[in-house]
């Protein structure tokens, strides 16, 4: 005897039903990413679930899997807007070589000073300290997709090592200023931080 609905087709995991896709409307992907950024920022990586993201976005959970596949992938996509490396790298390396350190420092501090991009970055920094998946995303965006590309385009010796030094400097500032909020760094004027950090980044990325 068949206990299920007559003629009901089995649902494929990870793909939304036609009804779910239709009800989600246009802009569903953007709503999912907005919800994901909020969830990761408020709950951290470990406590955020695909179902929780779907609920916050007002869509079927299968739609989240359909667009992003796994929690790691939606996490990566949720923070990408903060960096946008395809647009940032040309802007940083496109100007005078002697000011690349200042441009990089200004970009990085500017991203953290903007509340819209700060929230997902807080989530990734906090989560990266305790969760390998979050640390992998941080390495991928901050190091490989941003700093290593900048260093490689500058044609300096040991570009990867130099990129890691620059990353350690900027991530250290982010942790102390925005996560732990150590004074007086936490209350310092952003321009003062840029002025102090830029020469060090310049040396890392351009000195022969």
N, C-alpha and C positions, 0 to 999 in steps of 0.2 A: 504494500500500500504506500502511495506517495504522500508524505506528510507536508511537502512544500507546495507553493503556489503552482497551479497548473500552467505549464508552458513557460515558466520563468527561466530565463537564461542565466547561467552563472556569471557573476561579476568578476571582471579581471582586476586583479590587485594592482594598484598604482595608476589606474586610468579612470578618469571620472566618467560617470554615466552621462548620456546626452542631456538628461534633465539637470544634473548638477552643473554641467558646463553651461547650459543655457541660463540657469538661474543666477549663475555667478556674474553674468553680464560682462561688458567691456571693462577693462582695467583691473581684472581679477588678479593678474600677476603683480601689479603695483600694490594692490591692497594686501596681498600676501606678504610682500616684502616690507611694507610699512608695519604690519602686525608683527612680523618676525623681528624687525629691529627693536620694537617696543618690548617684546617678550624676552629677547636675549639680554637687553639692557636691564630689565627689571628682575629677571629670574636667573640670569646666567645660563651658560651652555647646558650644564647637567640637568637643570630643572625645567628646561624648555622642551616641549614635545611638539611633534608635527600636528597632533590633534589640537593642542592648545593654540598653535599658530592659526590653524584653520578656523577654530572657534572665534578667535579674536578678529579674523578677517571676514567672518561671515560666509565662509565657503565650505564645501564638502572636503573632508580630509584627503580624499582621493585626488582632488584637484591640486593640492600642494605636492603630492607625490608625482603627479603628472608633469608639473612644471619643473620640479627640482630633484626628484628622485630620492635623496636622502637628507637627513638633518645637516650633515656636513655641507652639502651643496647649497641648501637654502641659507645656511649660516654665512658661507662665502659670498653668496649673491647679496645678502642683506648688508654687508659691510662694504661691498665694492663701490657703492655710491660715494663713500667717504673719501676714496682715493682717486678713482677714475684714472688709472695709470696711463691709458692711451692718450688722454688729453694733457695730463700733468707733465709727463716726461719731455715732450717737445718744448713745452713752455719753460721748463727749468734749464734745459741744455741749449735752448735757442738763443739766449741772450749772451752778453759779454762773459767770457770765461772767468774773468776776475771777480764776478759777482754771483757765481753759481751757488756758493755757500749761503749767501744771503737769501737767494730765491728759494732754495730748498728749506732753509729754516723758517722763512716767512710762510711758505706753503704748509709746512707741518704744524706750526703753531696756529695758523689760521684755521686749519681743519679742526683742531681741538677747541678753539675758541668759539666755533659755531655750534650752538646747541643741537642743531639738526644732525650734524655729523659726529658730534661728541658721544652721543648715547651708544651707538653701535660700537664705537671704539672702546668705550669703557667696558662694554660687555666682552669684547675680544681680549682686552688686556687682563681683566680679572679672570676670565675663563682659561686663558693661555697658561696662567701660573699653575693650574691644577689639572688641566685636561689636554691630552695630546692632540686631539682633533682641532681644538681651538688654537693651539700652538702652531699646528701645521698651516692653518689658514693665515695666521699672523706672519709666519715665515714666507708664505707664498705671496702675500700682497705687499708687505712693507719691504721685504728684502728682495725677493726674486723679481717681482713685477714692477718694482719702483727703483730701489737703490741700485741693484745690480745692472739694470738697464741704463741707468744714468752713468754709472762708473764705466761700463763697457763702451759707451759712446764717447767718453772722454779720452779713451786710449791711454790709460795710465797703467803702470805695473801693478800686478796683483789686484785687479778690480774687485774681485769677490771679497777679499780680505778687507779692502778699504770700505766696501759697502757695509760689511758687518760692523766695522768700527763706527761708521756713521749711524747705523741703526741702533747700536747699543747706546750711543750718546742721546739720541732723540727719544728712544723708548724709556730710557732712564729718567729723562725730564718729564715725560708723560706720566710715569708712575708716581714720581714725587709730587708733581704739581696738581694732577687731576684725580689720581686715585687715593694716595695717602694724604695729600694736601699738606705738605710740609711747608712751614713758613720760614723765611719770607718768600720762598719761591712761589708758593701758591697764590700770593697776592701781588706778585711783581707785575709790572706793566709788560704786556706782550712785546712791545718794541724793545724794551731793555733786554729781554731774553733773546730776541733775534740778534741784537747787537753783540751779545756775549757769545752766542753759539755759532754764528755765521763764520768767524775766522777759523774755528776748529773744523767745521765741515768743509770749508774751503781747502784747508790743508790735507784732510783725508782724501778728498776727491780730485785734487789737481797737482799736488806736489809730486815731482818726479821721483 
